Amino acid sequence: MAPCRTLTATSSSVDLFITEPCSGGESPAGRIEDPIVEYGITTIWITVPVRSVSKGLMECFKADPEYPVVVELTQPVADRQIKNGYAGNHPKELPADFSPAPLPRPVTRL
């Protein structure tokens, strides 16, 4: 996802270009689901799900077109970064006072 315009601290929407990997060069128009927006302290993650073209084998050799999408936010951007939130792309933010438990020492076998 690449922002189409400059964001400010008061921005309440984000213009994006999305692509669907291995879509056989087809536009995602008509297959875009509601965006998923997760608000963190320093980052806003945006995921734009797209239903598969369902043609059996995926075609990953054609260029996938960019498609414009506007995502409305329920919170202003403020000083947060906007990042692609597709599954597995981001860790959940932890509270500032979080202290992880110490890791166990590895066992060495001789």
N, C-alpha and C positions, 0 to 999 in steps of 0.2 A: 504494500500500500504506500502510495506516495501522496503527500498533501498537495492539493492544487493551488492553494492560496496561503498567504502568511497568516498565522494565528496570532491573536493577542490574548492578554490575560482575561479579557471579558468575552472572548469568543464562546458562543453557545452551540455552534455546529462546526463540523469538520467536513471539508470537501476532499474526497479521496478518489484515486484511480485504483481499481482492484483488477486482479487477473485470477483466472482459475487455472491452476496447473493441469496440464495434460487433458485439455478440453477439446483437442482436435482442431483448435483454431476457432471454435465457436464462441460467440459472445455469451456472457452470463445473463443477459437480459431475459426477464421473465422467470429466472430461476433463483433470484436473490432472496434470501430469508431476512427476517428482521435482524439488524445488527445487535451484537452483544457487547455492551460497554461495561468495563470494570474500572472503578475509580480507586486509585491508590493515593498515597501521600505525595509521591513524586512523579507518578506516571498514570496515564489513562490508557488502558489497553482496549483496542477495538478489534472485534472479530466480525467479519461479514461472511456468514455461511452462504454457500451456493450449492443448490441441489445438483447432483451429478447429471451428466448428459445421458447416462444409462444406455450406452451403445455396446456394451460388452467390454471389449478390450479398450484400454485407455490409449489415446493417441498423443504421445508426448513429443512427436517430432515436428509438429507445426507450431508456429508462433501463436501464443495466446494473447488475444487482444485486451488492451486496457479498457475498463468501463468506468465511467464516472458515477460516484455514489455520494450522497450527502447524508451524514450521520448527525442527528440532533442529540445534543447532550443535555442532561438534567442538572449538571453542574458546570460552571465556567471553567475554562482551561486553567486559569490562574498561572502559576509558574511550573506546571507539570508538563512532562514530555508526552507526546502521543506516540504509541507503539502498536505494532501489529500483535494482536493477542491470540493468534491461532493456537490451537491446542498444543500445550507443551512448550510454547515459546517464552513464557515468563514465569518467574517464581512468584508466589504470593508474598506480598509485603508483610513484614513482621513488625510488631510494635517496637518503638525506639528502645524500650527497656528490656527487650527480649535477650535472654542469655541462654545459649544452647548448653545442653548437658555435655560434659566432657566425653570424648570418644573413648571407648575401651582400648586398652593397649593391645597391639597385635600379639598373637601367640606365635612364638617361634619354635619350630620343631627341629631338633637336631637329628 
